[in-house]
Amino acid sequence: MRKLLALAVTGVLLMLAGCVGSTASDRPLVVVTTNILGDVVSHLVGDDVEVLTLMRPGADPHSFEISAAEAARLRSADVLVANGLGLEEGLQKHLDAAAAEGVRTFVAGDAVTVLPYTSSDAGGADDPHFWTDPAQMIAVVDALTPVLEEVGGSAVAEHAASYRAELEVLDTEMTAAFAAIPAERRALVTNHHVFGYLADRFGFRLIGAVIPGGTTLAAPSASDLADLVAAIDEAGVPTIFAESSSPDRLVRALADEADRDVEVTELFTESLTDAAGDAPDYLTMMRVNTERIVRGLSP
């Protein structure tokens, strides 16, 4: 009797476990490539949709890789959200495979007003870093909302309206903050070309970047660095901005070479941090960066 009872209990537990598992898997799945877009998508869909973000906190979007299990889930997604414009270099084969298998794909770069890299060493390629201008992110949210409504229902529109309002507040705050920096001091130097959209929107000059081209996978030559040091000295740049997802040793060496005192300040530009970091979500990241740029360039 005890044996029969044990078997019966086991059977019930297995049945319940199966029910729980099927409930979890019944939620629509949205797979997102970058953690910046992953945060935005999570705000839009709420808890009724599963969001799988492939890029880990602090990773480099140009070079991060995914596991075989993540690649399989990517191909089974109801919707795939990618940045596009050449950003996810190390992931492109998986994105192409998913699209070939019929996975509905939303490319954020298709929703923005695309700018080319302003630097000649980037060869005129499209700049994928549109999120540095919150107005461009608003355009992405507007285009993405109806796509997500198809898997998340009417609640998505309500979430999107709320989040869009927060983006508009952010845009207003950034406009006011940057307006306080004298025009002659709005000069940016970073470790690679990431601020084209911000510069275009808010009136900054891009003096240069340590890493040539539009990807962190490139490498600077000695002459590149010498030319940049000269440009920094000529422009009187007080602060160089290093990105959290890239090593900053070259940036610090560059600051040391300049013929003046130059500070190095970290920004969060291509990746969010984990929850304990200074940039756990897109809105916070943009506010932290704005405050640090204003502090670094103000008289």
Residue frames as qw, qx, qy, qz and C-alpha x, y, z in Angstrom:
[[0.000, 0.885, 0.466, 0.000, 0.00, 0.00, 0.00],
 [0.309, -0.790, 0.102, 0.520, 2.79, 2.43, 0.91],
 [0.409, -0.135, 0.600, 0.675, 4.50, 1.69, -2.40],
 [0.211, 0.605, 0.671, 0.374, 1.29, 2.35, -4.33],
 [0.145, -0.925, -0.281, 0.210, 0.74, 5.58, -2.40],
 [0.394, -0.584, 0.307, 0.641, 4.29, 6.73, -3.10],
 [0.353, 0.156, 0.675, 0.629, 3.86, 6.01, -6.81],
 [0.077, 0.794, 0.582, 0.158, 0.58, 7.90, -6.84],
 [0.252, -0.876, -0.063, 0.406, 2.12, 10.94, -5.12],
 [0.422, -0.327, 0.494, 0.686, 5.06, 10.87, -7.52],
 [0.294, 0.440, 0.700, 0.479, 2.69, 10.76, -10.47],
 [0.041, -0.913, -0.403, 0.053, 0.74, 13.75, -9.19],
 [0.350, -0.746, 0.163, 0.543, 3.95, 15.75, -8.62],
 [0.405, -0.062, 0.617, 0.672, 5.21, 14.96, -12.11],
 [0.185, 0.671, 0.647, 0.311, 1.87, 16.00, -13.57],
 [0.167, -0.933, -0.209, 0.241, 1.94, 19.28, -11.65],
 [0.419, -0.520, 0.370, 0.646, 5.52, 19.93, -12.72],
 [0.364, 0.258, 0.683, 0.579, 4.50, 19.34, -16.31],
 [0.050, 0.855, 0.507, 0.095, 1.67, 21.83, -15.97],
 [0.293, -0.844, 0.041, 0.448, 3.99, 24.48, -14.52],
 [0.441, -0.256, 0.544, 0.666, 6.47, 23.93, -17.30],
 [0.286, 0.489, 0.674, 0.475, 3.87, 24.20, -20.01],
 [0.065, -0.925, -0.346, 0.142, 2.47, 27.38, -18.47],
 [0.341, -0.695, 0.249, 0.582, 5.91, 29.02, -18.59],
 [0.353, -0.070, 0.679, 0.640, 6.50, 27.91, -22.17],
 [0.242, 0.696, 0.664, 0.125, 3.04, 29.13, -23.22],
 [0.056, -0.856, -0.055, 0.511, 4.19, 32.73, -22.88],
 [0.651, 0.741, 0.012, 0.165, 5.27, 34.30, -26.18],
 [0.723, -0.379, 0.133, 0.562, 9.05, 34.60, -26.50],
 [0.342, 0.932, -0.065, 0.099, 10.80, 37.77, -27.64],
 [0.810, -0.192, 0.063, 0.550, 14.55, 37.41, -28.10],
 [0.112, 0.993, -0.047, 0.003, 16.58, 40.64, -28.04],
 [0.779, 0.367, -0.244, 0.447, 20.22, 40.94, -29.06],
 [0.299, 0.403, -0.377, 0.778, 21.56, 43.86, -26.98],
 [0.315, -0.426, -0.715, 0.455, 20.88, 44.58, -23.33],
 [0.074, 0.191, 0.075, -0.976, 19.95, 48.21, -24.07],
 [0.486, -0.057, -0.486, -0.724, 17.16, 47.11, -26.39],
 [0.455, -0.226, -0.857, 0.086, 16.36, 44.24, -24.00],
 [0.099, -0.293, -0.544, 0.780, 15.62, 46.75, -21.26],
 [0.314, 0.150, -0.142, -0.927, 13.38, 48.79, -23.55],
 [0.513, -0.094, -0.730, -0.442, 11.49, 45.72, -24.78],
 [0.329, -0.252, -0.831, 0.372, 10.94, 44.54, -21.18],
 [0.100, 0.275, 0.335, -0.895, 9.32, 47.86, -20.34],
 [0.416, 0.124, -0.374, -0.819, 7.02, 47.57, -23.36],
 [0.569, -0.074, -0.751, -0.328, 5.75, 44.01, -22.91],
 [0.612, -0.473, 0.286, -0.565, 5.42, 43.64, -19.13],
 [0.406, -0.343, 0.825, -0.192, 5.21, 40.20, -17.50],
 [0.824, 0.283, 0.345, -0.349, 2.98, 38.45, -20.01],
 [0.767, 0.603, -0.215, 0.043, 5.79, 37.97, -22.52],
 [0.821, -0.388, 0.173, 0.382, 9.10, 36.23, -21.92],
 [0.332, 0.913, -0.237, 0.020, 12.07, 38.40, -22.90],
 [0.887, -0.195, 0.148, 0.392, 15.41, 36.71, -23.51],
 [0.149, 0.953, -0.251, -0.080, 18.28, 39.20, -23.79],
 [0.934, 0.218, -0.133, 0.248, 21.35, 37.60, -25.34],
 [0.416, 0.588, -0.321, 0.616, 23.97, 40.21, -24.46],
 [0.631, -0.459, -0.490, 0.390, 25.25, 40.05, -20.87],
 [0.193, -0.978, -0.053, 0.059, 25.72, 43.20, -18.74],
 [0.356, -0.775, 0.397, 0.338, 29.01, 44.90, -19.50],
 [0.733, 0.113, 0.561, 0.367, 29.60, 42.99, -22.75],
 [0.010, -0.441, 0.388, 0.810, 30.79, 44.47, -26.04],
 [0.707, 0.456, 0.351, -0.411, 27.97, 44.32, -28.63],
 [0.463, 0.683, -0.466, -0.318, 30.47, 44.08, -31.48],
 [0.344, 0.437, -0.831, 0.024, 32.01, 40.82, -30.29],
 [0.532, -0.213, 0.664, -0.480, 29.83, 38.97, -27.74],
 [0.353, 0.102, -0.870, -0.329, 28.91, 35.35, -28.47],
 [0.730, -0.202, 0.178, -0.628, 25.99, 33.12, -27.52],
 [0.415, -0.212, 0.880, -0.091, 25.64, 29.48, -26.50],
 [0.126, -0.068, -0.877, -0.459, 24.18, 26.72, -28.66],
 [0.041, -0.525, -0.813, 0.247, 21.11, 26.66, -26.39],
 [0.085, 0.635, 0.173, -0.748, 20.59, 30.42, -26.83],
 [0.114, 0.269, -0.613, -0.734, 20.99, 30.06, -30.59],
 [0.085, -0.286, -0.936, -0.188, 18.28, 27.39, -30.59],
 [0.001, 0.652, 0.602, -0.461, 15.91, 29.59, -28.59],
 [0.049, 0.483, -0.196, -0.852, 16.63, 32.48, -30.92],
 [0.152, 0.047, -0.776, -0.610, 15.41, 30.36, -33.84],
 [0.181, -0.457, -0.870, -0.029, 12.20, 29.49, -31.93],
 [0.024, -0.304, -0.331, 0.893, 11.33, 33.07, -30.95],
 [0.286, 0.739, 0.605, -0.072, 7.98, 34.63, -31.76],
 [0.261, 0.956, -0.002, 0.131, 9.78, 37.92, -32.38],
 [0.746, -0.124, -0.024, 0.653, 13.50, 38.70, -32.68],
 [0.022, 0.998, 0.063, -0.012, 14.58, 42.27, -31.94],
 [0.765, -0.013, 0.077, 0.639, 18.00, 43.32, -33.23],
 [0.159, -0.731, 0.021, 0.664, 19.87, 46.62, -33.34],
 [0.688, 0.619, 0.310, 0.215, 21.09, 46.20, -36.91],
 [0.210, 0.960, -0.180, 0.053, 23.31, 48.64, -38.84],
 [0.677, 0.461, -0.495, 0.290, 26.23, 46.25, -38.43],
 [0.360, -0.700, 0.421, -0.450, 26.41, 46.44, -34.62],
 [0.838, -0.292, 0.420, -0.192, 26.06, 42.73, -33.74],
 [0.401, 0.634, -0.621, -0.227, 29.09, 41.58, -35.75],
 [0.038, -0.303, 0.943, -0.137, 29.72, 38.43, -33.78],
 [0.464, 0.223, 0.731, -0.447, 26.05, 37.42, -33.86],
 [0.438, 0.420, -0.259, -0.752, 25.14, 38.03, -37.48],
 [0.279, 0.129, -0.902, -0.302, 25.24, 34.40, -38.63],
 [0.023, 0.299, 0.889, -0.347, 22.68, 33.46, -35.97],
 [0.314, 0.501, 0.236, -0.771, 20.42, 36.38, -36.92],
 [0.384, 0.358, -0.570, -0.632, 20.59, 35.39, -40.57],
 [0.164, -0.028, -0.985, -0.051, 19.79, 31.75, -39.72],
 [0.167, 0.406, 0.707, -0.555, 16.75, 32.77, -37.66],
 [0.380, 0.505, -0.060, -0.772, 15.45, 35.01, -40.44],
 [0.308, 0.260, -0.795, -0.453, 15.96, 32.20, -42.96],
 [0.115, -0.194, -0.966, 0.123, 13.82, 29.93, -40.79],
 [0.206, -0.600, -0.577, -0.514, 10.99, 32.45, -40.76],
 [0.375, -0.528, -0.508, 0.567, 11.46, 34.10, -37.37],
 [0.104, 0.915, 0.277, 0.273, 9.82, 37.53, -37.44],
 [0.614, -0.158, -0.135, 0.761, 12.64, 40.05, -37.04],
 [0.002, 0.981, 0.190, 0.049, 12.42, 43.69, -36.03],
 [0.656, 0.114, -0.061, 0.744, 15.57, 45.69, -36.80],
 [0.207, -0.806, -0.306, 0.464, 15.69, 48.88, -34.75],
 [0.303, -0.341, 0.339, 0.823, 18.03, 50.53, -37.25],
 [0.131, 0.397, 0.710, 0.567, 15.21, 50.45, -39.82],
 [0.174, -0.814, -0.554, 0.011, 13.12, 52.76, -37.61],
 [0.358, -0.722, -0.050, 0.590, 15.66, 55.56, -37.10],
 [0.425, 0.900, -0.092, -0.015, 17.07, 58.37, -39.19],
 [0.902, -0.133, 0.082, 0.402, 20.42, 56.75, -39.90],
 [0.019, 0.949, -0.281, -0.141, 23.58, 58.83, -39.75],
 [0.837, 0.363, -0.294, 0.286, 26.89, 57.85, -41.31],
 [0.695, -0.465, -0.095, 0.541, 30.02, 57.85, -39.20],
 [0.137, 0.986, -0.029, -0.085, 31.49, 61.34, -39.36],
 [0.436, -0.648, 0.540, 0.314, 35.05, 60.04, -39.19],
 [0.558, 0.603, -0.455, -0.344, 36.84, 59.32, -42.47],
 [0.034, 0.377, -0.924, 0.053, 38.45, 56.20, -40.99],
 [0.539, 0.161, 0.724, -0.399, 35.00, 54.61, -40.71],
 [0.173, 0.021, 0.799, 0.576, 34.61, 54.67, -44.48],
 [0.381, -0.028, -0.209, -0.900, 31.19, 56.36, -44.48],
 [0.301, -0.223, -0.926, -0.049, 29.47, 53.30, -43.00],
 [0.480, -0.639, -0.315, -0.513, 26.15, 53.61, -41.16],
 [0.000, -0.353, 0.652, -0.671, 26.49, 54.44, -37.48],
 [0.515, -0.338, -0.768, -0.175, 24.55, 51.92, -35.34],
 [0.316, -0.203, -0.623, 0.686, 24.72, 53.86, -32.04],
 [0.155, -0.551, -0.396, -0.718, 21.37, 55.64, -32.46],
 [0.545, -0.638, -0.542, 0.054, 20.37, 55.24, -28.79],
 [0.433, -0.194, -0.242, 0.846, 22.71, 58.07, -27.72],
 [0.210, -0.109, -0.128, -0.963, 19.92, 60.36, -28.98],
 [0.274, 0.225, 0.816, -0.456, 16.71, 59.65, -27.00],
 [0.541, 0.456, 0.000, -0.707, 14.60, 61.02, -29.87],
 [0.445, 0.330, -0.761, -0.339, 15.84, 58.15, -32.01],
 [0.021, -0.033, -0.961, 0.273, 14.87, 55.67, -29.29],
 [0.447, 0.358, 0.409, -0.710, 11.38, 57.19, -29.27],
 [0.562, 0.422, -0.418, -0.575, 11.19, 56.43, -33.00],
 [0.269, 0.179, -0.946, -0.020, 12.18, 52.82, -32.27],
 [0.206, 0.187, 0.791, -0.545, 9.51, 52.48, -29.58],
 [0.532, 0.412, 0.081, -0.735, 6.86, 53.87, -31.93],
 [0.567, 0.374, -0.608, -0.411, 7.76, 51.35, -34.65],
 [0.208, 0.158, -0.949, 0.176, 8.25, 48.41, -32.29],
 [0.407, 0.024, 0.553, -0.727, 5.00, 48.81, -30.32],
 [0.781, 0.226, -0.064, -0.579, 2.61, 47.40, -32.97],
 [0.583, 0.324, -0.744, -0.036, 4.95, 44.45, -33.55],
 [0.089, 0.126, -0.849, 0.505, 4.98, 43.59, -29.85],
 [0.572, 0.036, 0.263, -0.776, 1.21, 44.09, -29.57],
 [0.749, 0.191, -0.490, -0.403, 0.80, 41.04, -31.80],
 [0.611, 0.043, -0.759, 0.219, 2.43, 38.84, -29.15],
 [0.207, -0.059, -0.635, 0.742, 1.69, 40.82, -25.97],
 [0.083, -0.680, -0.728, -0.029, -1.82, 42.08, -26.57],
 [0.001, 0.871, 0.255, 0.419, -3.40, 45.43, -25.78],
 [0.601, -0.746, -0.070, 0.277, -1.34, 45.94, -22.60],
 [0.666, 0.032, 0.190, 0.721, 1.69, 46.70, -24.77],
 [0.158, 0.695, 0.272, 0.646, 0.18, 49.96, -26.02],
 [0.471, -0.861, -0.129, -0.142, -0.40, 51.13, -22.43],
 [0.765, -0.430, 0.110, 0.467, 3.14, 50.20, -21.39],
 [0.566, 0.302, 0.273, 0.717, 4.54, 51.88, -24.49],
 [0.032, -0.852, -0.226, -0.471, 2.68, 55.14, -23.87],
 [0.607, -0.791, 0.001, 0.082, 4.05, 55.28, -20.33],
 [0.751, -0.243, 0.237, 0.566, 7.61, 54.49, -21.40],
 [0.423, 0.571, 0.299, 0.637, 7.46, 56.92, -24.31],
 [0.232, -0.932, -0.123, -0.251, 6.53, 59.68, -21.86],
 [0.703, -0.619, 0.159, 0.312, 9.61, 58.82, -19.80],
 [0.673, 0.154, 0.320, 0.649, 11.78, 59.04, -22.91],
 [0.161, 0.803, 0.251, 0.516, 10.36, 62.48, -23.66],
 [0.483, -0.875, 0.021, 0.007, 11.22, 63.64, -20.13],
 [0.771, -0.285, 0.269, 0.502, 14.75, 62.28, -20.59],
 [0.513, 0.499, 0.325, 0.618, 15.06, 64.15, -23.89],
 [0.110, -0.927, -0.139, -0.331, 14.01, 67.40, -22.26],
 [0.660, -0.715, 0.126, 0.194, 16.47, 66.92, -19.38],
 [0.748, -0.042, 0.309, 0.585, 19.38, 66.20, -21.73],
 [0.332, 0.717, 0.278, 0.546, 18.59, 69.21, -23.91],
 [0.291, -0.936, -0.019, -0.196, 18.63, 71.53, -20.91],
 [0.761, -0.538, 0.204, 0.300, 21.77, 70.00, -19.39],
 [0.700, 0.136, 0.327, 0.620, 23.85, 70.18, -22.56],
 [0.186, 0.859, 0.233, 0.416, 22.69, 73.71, -23.32],
 [0.462, -0.883, 0.058, 0.066, 24.52, 74.79, -20.16],
 [0.739, -0.225, 0.312, 0.553, 27.90, 73.74, -21.64],
 [0.127, 0.767, -0.205, -0.594, 29.51, 76.62, -23.59],
 [0.828, 0.538, 0.015, -0.160, 29.54, 75.85, -27.31],
 [0.358, 0.747, -0.555, 0.078, 33.33, 76.04, -27.54],
 [0.269, -0.426, 0.820, -0.273, 33.67, 73.31, -24.90],
 [0.865, 0.153, 0.316, -0.360, 31.27, 70.83, -26.53],
 [0.461, 0.594, -0.643, -0.148, 34.10, 68.66, -27.86],
 [0.905, -0.240, 0.267, -0.227, 34.08, 64.88, -27.44],
 [0.349, 0.517, -0.781, -0.037, 36.93, 62.39, -27.48],
 [0.873, -0.226, 0.274, -0.334, 36.13, 58.73, -26.77],
 [0.441, -0.394, 0.779, 0.212, 37.81, 55.38, -27.21],
 [0.261, 0.155, 0.789, 0.535, 35.72, 54.61, -30.31],
 [0.190, -0.089, -0.264, -0.941, 33.13, 56.35, -32.46],
 [0.130, -0.396, -0.901, 0.125, 29.90, 56.05, -30.51],
 [0.019, -0.585, -0.448, 0.676, 28.50, 59.57, -30.04],
 [0.139, 0.125, 0.521, 0.833, 27.59, 60.61, -33.58],
 [0.205, -0.636, -0.655, -0.352, 23.85, 60.79, -32.89],
 [0.408, -0.726, -0.364, 0.417, 24.29, 62.63, -29.60],
 [0.345, -0.307, 0.174, 0.870, 26.69, 65.09, -31.23],
 [0.042, 0.317, 0.595, 0.738, 24.36, 65.73, -34.15],
 [0.295, -0.708, -0.619, -0.168, 21.37, 66.29, -31.89],
 [0.456, -0.820, -0.247, 0.241, 22.93, 68.39, -29.16],
 [0.260, 0.945, -0.118, 0.162, 25.62, 70.36, -30.99],
 [0.663, -0.594, 0.381, 0.249, 28.87, 68.62, -30.01],
 [0.469, 0.709, -0.506, -0.148, 32.05, 68.42, -32.08],
 [0.979, -0.144, 0.121, 0.080, 33.62, 64.98, -32.40],
 [0.064, -0.851, 0.495, 0.165, 37.35, 65.57, -32.05],
 [0.496, 0.418, -0.751, -0.119, 38.27, 61.92, -32.50],
 [0.915, -0.306, 0.095, -0.246, 38.42, 58.43, -31.08],
 [0.386, -0.596, 0.697, 0.102, 41.27, 56.22, -29.91],
 [0.540, 0.078, 0.819, 0.177, 40.08, 53.20, -31.89],
 [0.181, 0.271, -0.424, -0.845, 39.61, 54.00, -35.60],
 [0.306, -0.159, -0.816, -0.465, 36.50, 53.06, -37.52],
 [0.570, -0.367, -0.050, -0.734, 33.12, 52.19, -36.08],
 [0.910, -0.220, -0.334, -0.109, 33.98, 48.96, -34.28],
 [0.514, -0.749, 0.407, -0.094, 35.92, 48.07, -31.16],
 [0.943, 0.014, 0.276, 0.187, 37.54, 45.23, -33.16],
 [0.550, 0.745, -0.111, 0.360, 39.84, 47.71, -34.95],
 [0.713, -0.462, -0.092, 0.519, 43.20, 48.87, -33.57],
 [0.124, 0.985, -0.054, -0.106, 44.88, 52.29, -33.66],
 [0.777, 0.335, -0.128, 0.518, 48.32, 52.88, -35.18],
 [0.504, -0.381, -0.196, 0.750, 51.03, 55.02, -33.59],
 [0.117, 0.144, 0.262, 0.947, 50.31, 57.79, -36.10],
 [0.345, -0.618, -0.582, -0.401, 46.57, 57.62, -35.29],
 [0.563, -0.641, -0.405, 0.328, 47.33, 58.22, -31.62],
 [0.415, -0.192, 0.019, 0.889, 49.81, 61.00, -32.35],
 [0.041, -0.374, -0.426, -0.823, 47.28, 62.80, -34.54],
 [0.460, -0.675, -0.541, -0.200, 44.63, 62.48, -31.84],
 [0.547, -0.484, -0.283, 0.622, 46.94, 63.84, -29.15],
 [0.228, 0.022, 0.186, 0.956, 47.61, 66.86, -31.36],
 [0.244, -0.512, -0.529, -0.631, 43.87, 67.36, -31.92],
 [0.545, -0.643, -0.512, 0.169, 43.19, 67.15, -28.18],
 [0.452, -0.345, -0.120, 0.814, 45.83, 69.78, -27.47],
 [0.081, 0.190, 0.352, 0.913, 44.58, 72.06, -30.24],
 [0.375, -0.562, -0.539, -0.503, 40.95, 71.82, -29.10],
 [0.122, -0.405, 0.502, -0.754, 41.81, 72.22, -25.41],
 [0.732, -0.291, -0.520, -0.330, 39.80, 69.14, -24.49],
 [0.296, -0.583, 0.537, -0.533, 39.58, 68.86, -20.67],
 [0.660, -0.139, 0.666, -0.319, 38.14, 65.32, -20.47],
 [0.376, 0.225, -0.798, -0.414, 38.37, 62.13, -22.53],
 [0.762, -0.119, 0.282, -0.570, 35.52, 59.67, -22.15],
 [0.097, 0.258, -0.957, -0.093, 36.23, 55.94, -21.86],
 [0.732, -0.131, -0.318, -0.588, 33.47, 53.40, -22.42],
 [0.631, -0.410, 0.548, -0.365, 32.66, 50.87, -19.73],
 [0.953, 0.160, 0.227, -0.119, 32.52, 47.95, -22.19],
 [0.743, 0.564, -0.194, 0.302, 36.04, 48.57, -23.56],
 [0.725, -0.318, -0.175, 0.585, 39.49, 48.62, -21.90],
 [0.037, 0.993, 0.106, 0.026, 40.57, 52.16, -21.06],
 [0.696, -0.433, 0.180, 0.544, 44.36, 51.76, -20.92],
 [0.476, 0.341, 0.365, 0.724, 44.83, 53.38, -24.36],
 [0.094, -0.876, -0.301, -0.364, 42.60, 56.27, -23.34],
 [0.570, -0.797, 0.005, 0.202, 44.63, 56.85, -20.19],
 [0.677, -0.128, 0.295, 0.662, 47.89, 56.64, -22.13],
 [0.282, 0.631, 0.383, 0.613, 46.50, 59.19, -24.56],
 [0.306, -0.924, -0.184, -0.135, 45.60, 61.56, -21.71],
 [0.686, -0.567, 0.136, 0.436, 49.13, 61.22, -20.35],
 [0.592, 0.159, 0.370, 0.698, 50.59, 62.14, -23.75],
 [0.112, 0.873, 0.349, 0.320, 48.54, 65.32, -24.08],
 [0.421, 0.257, -0.226, 0.840, 50.42, 68.55, -23.46],
 [0.334, -0.414, 0.127, -0.837, 47.96, 69.57, -20.75],
 [0.257, -0.027, 0.844, -0.471, 45.98, 68.13, -17.83],
 [0.570, -0.017, -0.500, -0.652, 43.30, 65.84, -19.24],
 [0.547, -0.152, 0.661, -0.491, 40.87, 63.83, -17.13],
 [0.305, 0.009, -0.879, -0.367, 39.52, 60.39, -18.07],
 [0.521, -0.004, 0.444, -0.729, 35.85, 59.74, -17.24],
 [0.124, 0.092, 0.976, 0.155, 33.96, 56.48, -17.73],
 [0.555, 0.148, -0.028, -0.818, 30.68, 56.45, -19.62],
 [0.503, 0.138, 0.848, -0.093, 28.19, 53.66, -20.25],
 [0.316, 0.464, -0.303, -0.770, 27.61, 53.75, -23.96],
 [0.510, 0.215, -0.699, -0.452, 27.21, 50.30, -25.52],
 [0.555, -0.190, -0.809, 0.034, 26.15, 48.15, -22.59],
 [0.559, -0.685, -0.003, -0.468, 24.14, 48.35, -19.42],
 [0.034, 0.410, -0.815, 0.407, 25.58, 47.19, -16.12],
 [0.383, -0.325, -0.864, 0.045, 24.05, 44.61, -13.81],
 [0.352, -0.793, -0.436, -0.238, 21.53, 45.74, -11.21],
 [0.614, -0.635, -0.155, 0.442, 24.27, 46.75, -8.76],
 [0.522, 0.077, 0.213, 0.822, 26.05, 48.99, -11.28],
 [0.004, -0.437, -0.129, 0.890, 25.59, 52.64, -12.22],
 [0.396, 0.273, -0.376, -0.792, 23.68, 51.94, -15.45],
 [0.358, 0.069, 0.919, -0.153, 21.19, 49.11, -14.82],
 [0.447, 0.635, 0.629, -0.029, 18.68, 50.43, -17.38],
 [0.453, 0.486, 0.339, 0.666, 18.61, 52.68, -20.43],
 [0.126, -0.914, -0.206, -0.326, 17.08, 55.74, -18.76],
 [0.627, -0.739, 0.103, 0.225, 19.56, 55.64, -15.90],
 [0.731, 0.010, 0.303, 0.611, 22.47, 55.09, -18.29],
 [0.312, 0.668, 0.290, 0.610, 21.55, 58.17, -20.29],
 [0.321, -0.924, -0.083, -0.190, 21.14, 60.34, -17.21],
 [0.741, -0.526, 0.181, 0.376, 24.46, 59.19, -15.73],
 [0.639, 0.224, 0.321, 0.663, 26.26, 59.84, -19.02],
 [0.096, 0.843, 0.249, 0.468, 24.68, 63.27, -19.35],
 [0.497, -0.867, 0.019, 0.022, 25.74, 64.26, -15.85],
 [0.754, -0.347, 0.277, 0.484, 29.31, 63.04, -16.42],
 [0.516, 0.465, 0.328, 0.641, 29.66, 64.76, -19.79],
 [0.101, -0.921, -0.159, -0.340, 28.37, 68.03, -18.33],
 [0.628, -0.748, 0.128, 0.169, 30.73, 67.75, -15.36],
 [0.771, -0.111, 0.324, 0.537, 33.69, 66.83, -17.57],
 [0.439, 0.442, 0.357, 0.696, 33.28, 69.63, -20.10],
 [0.156, -0.937, -0.273, -0.152, 31.89, 72.53, -18.06],
 [0.284, 0.691, -0.331, 0.576, 34.27, 75.34, -17.05]]
